[in-house]
Amino acid sequence: MAEKIYHIIDRLHEEKITKVNAGYRSFDIHTKRVLKDDGEKCYGLTDFDKSIISLDTSMSPDLAKETLLHELTHIVLEICGLGGEGEGGVVRERNNEEITTIISRSFL
């Protein structure tokens, strides 16, 4: 019997998962049929001002999993002080061990 491939967006709806606790605050999860950022189609967005993760529902199951993890990683990097976008995208140089430690602690 073939294993059913679940779409992460369907699973979020089925399990009634509407928020992600990011430690310092929660982010609402919104799904939209068409998602745009500055007028351009995109698959995922994280709005730090509004604490919202938005996901486009038209993605393939594999792309949806990757996109959700991508958006969660933006949150982790922001917690670690590696967000950088508001400051021109520049962060001080760190070695692999420092980055691994701060990111693993942020995932926790």
C-alpha positions in Angstrom: 0.0 0.0 0.0 1.4 3.4 -1.0 2.2 5.8 1.8 0.1 9.0 1.7 2.0 12.2 1.2 0.7 14.9 3.4 0.8 18.5 2.5 2.0 20.5 5.5 -0.6 23.2 4.9 -3.4 20.6 5.0 -1.9 19.2 8.2 -1.7 22.6 9.8 -5.4 23.0 9.1 -6.3 19.5 10.2 -4.5 19.8 13.4 -5.8 23.4 14.0 -2.3 24.7 14.3 -2.6 28.5 13.9 0.4 29.7 16.0 4.1 29.0 16.4 5.6 29.8 19.8 9.0 31.3 19.1 9.9 31.7 22.7 9.9 35.5 23.0 6.5 35.7 21.2 4.0 33.8 19.2 3.6 34.1 15.4 0.2 33.5 13.8 0.2 31.3 10.7 -1.9 32.6 7.8 -2.5 30.7 4.5 -3.4 32.5 1.3 -4.3 31.4 -2.2 -2.0 34.0 -3.7 0.8 35.5 -1.7 2.7 38.5 -2.8 5.6 40.6 -1.4 6.0 44.1 -2.9 3.7 42.9 -5.8 5.8 39.8 -6.6 4.6 36.3 -6.0 6.2 34.5 -3.2 5.6 31.3 -1.2 6.3 32.4 2.3 6.7 35.6 4.3 7.4 36.4 8.0 6.2 39.8 9.2 8.1 40.5 12.4 6.1 43.7 13.1 2.7 41.9 13.0 4.1 38.5 14.2 2.6 36.6 11.2 4.0 33.8 9.0 2.1 33.7 5.7 2.2 30.7 3.4 0.9 30.4 -0.2 -1.4 27.4 -0.5 -0.5 26.7 -4.1 2.9 25.1 -3.3 3.8 21.5 -3.8 4.0 19.4 -0.6 7.9 19.4 -0.8 8.1 23.1 -1.4 5.6 23.8 1.4 7.7 21.9 3.9 10.9 23.7 2.8 9.1 27.1 2.8 7.7 26.6 6.4 11.2 25.6 7.6 12.7 28.6 5.7 10.3 31.0 7.5 10.9 29.5 10.9 14.6 29.8 10.3 14.1 33.5 9.6 12.6 33.7 13.1 15.5 31.7 14.7 18.1 33.9 13.0 16.3 37.0 14.2 16.3 35.6 17.8 20.1 34.9 17.4 20.8 38.5 16.3 21.5 37.4 12.7 18.4 38.9 11.1 20.3 41.8 9.6 17.8 42.9 7.0 16.9 46.1 8.8 20.5 47.0 9.3 21.5 46.5 5.7 22.0 42.7 6.0 25.4 43.0 7.6 26.3 40.8 10.7 29.6 40.4 12.3 31.7 37.4 11.2 31.3 34.3 13.4 32.8 30.9 13.2 30.9 27.7 12.7 30.8 26.8 16.4 29.4 30.1 17.4 26.7 30.0 14.8 25.8 26.4 15.6 25.5 27.2 19.3 23.3 30.3 18.9 21.1 28.6 16.3 20.6 25.4 18.3 19.8 27.3 21.4 17.3 29.4 19.4 15.6 26.3 18.0 15.2 25.1 21.7 
